[in-house]
């Protein structure tokens, strides 16, 4: 639960290349989110990240992370060009 509170305060930012009308090339996957969280000292596996579809547009997103059956949290993900 302490880890959940720490993760909730974290904001991850991804810089992506965009085309016409700010269309994002590619998308942000659970693997990339897990990698960024691991760089910040959290031991998170991509399987713990709940993402129905990969993030493929600019903006802010709340991504759910399941640490345990009863412990869930969210991390803020920002996608900028």
C-alpha positions as CSV (number, residue, x, y, z in Angstrom):
1,X,0.0,0.0,0.0
2,X,3.0,2.3,0.6
3,X,4.2,1.7,-2.9
4,X,0.7,2.4,-4.3
5,X,0.8,5.8,-2.6
6,X,4.2,6.6,-4.0
7,X,3.2,5.5,-7.5
8,X,0.1,7.7,-7.4
9,X,2.3,10.8,-7.0
10,X,4.5,9.9,-10.1
11,X,4.0,11.4,-13.5
12,X,5.6,9.8,-16.5
13,X,6.1,11.8,-19.7
14,X,6.8,10.4,-23.2
15,X,8.0,12.5,-26.1
16,X,6.7,11.2,-29.4
17,X,6.9,12.1,-33.1
18,X,3.7,13.4,-34.6
19,X,2.5,13.9,-38.1
20,X,-0.3,15.9,-39.6
21,X,-3.1,17.0,-37.2
22,X,-0.8,15.9,-34.3
23,X,-1.3,12.2,-35.1
24,X,1.1,10.1,-33.1
25,X,3.5,7.7,-34.9
26,X,3.3,4.4,-33.0
27,X,1.9,4.2,-29.5
28,X,2.8,3.9,-25.8
29,X,2.7,0.3,-24.5
30,X,2.6,-1.3,-21.1
31,X,6.3,-2.3,-21.7
32,X,7.3,1.3,-22.1
33,X,5.4,2.4,-19.0
34,X,6.9,-0.4,-16.9
35,X,10.4,0.5,-18.2
36,X,9.9,4.2,-17.0
37,X,8.6,3.1,-13.6
38,X,11.6,0.8,-13.2
39,X,13.9,3.7,-14.0
40,X,12.3,5.6,-11.1
41,X,12.9,2.7,-8.7
42,X,9.6,0.8,-8.8
43,X,9.7,-2.9,-9.5
44,X,6.7,-3.1,-11.8
45,X,6.1,-5.8,-14.5
46,X,4.2,-4.9,-17.7
47,X,1.6,-7.6,-16.8
48,X,0.7,-5.5,-13.7
49,X,-0.3,-2.5,-15.9
50,X,-3.9,-2.4,-17.1
51,X,-4.2,-0.8,-20.6
52,X,-7.2,-1.8,-22.8
53,X,-5.5,-0.3,-25.9
54,X,-2.1,1.2,-26.3
55,X,-2.0,5.0,-25.9
56,X,-1.8,6.6,-29.3
57,X,-2.8,10.2,-28.9
58,X,-1.4,13.3,-27.2
59,X,-2.6,14.3,-23.7
60,X,-2.8,13.0,-20.1
61,X,-3.9,9.5,-19.2
62,X,-4.5,7.7,-15.9
63,X,-3.2,4.2,-16.2
64,X,-4.1,1.5,-13.7
65,X,-1.5,-0.6,-12.0
66,X,-2.4,-3.8,-10.1
67,X,0.2,-4.4,-7.3
68,X,-1.8,-7.1,-5.6
69,X,-5.4,-8.5,-5.9
70,X,-6.6,-5.9,-3.3
71,X,-4.1,-3.1,-4.0
72,X,-4.5,-1.0,-7.2
73,X,-3.2,2.4,-8.0
74,X,-2.9,4.8,-11.0
75,X,0.0,6.6,-12.6
76,X,-0.3,9.7,-14.7
77,X,1.1,9.3,-18.2
78,X,1.6,12.4,-20.3
79,X,2.2,12.1,-24.1
80,X,3.8,15.2,-25.7
81,X,5.2,16.0,-29.1
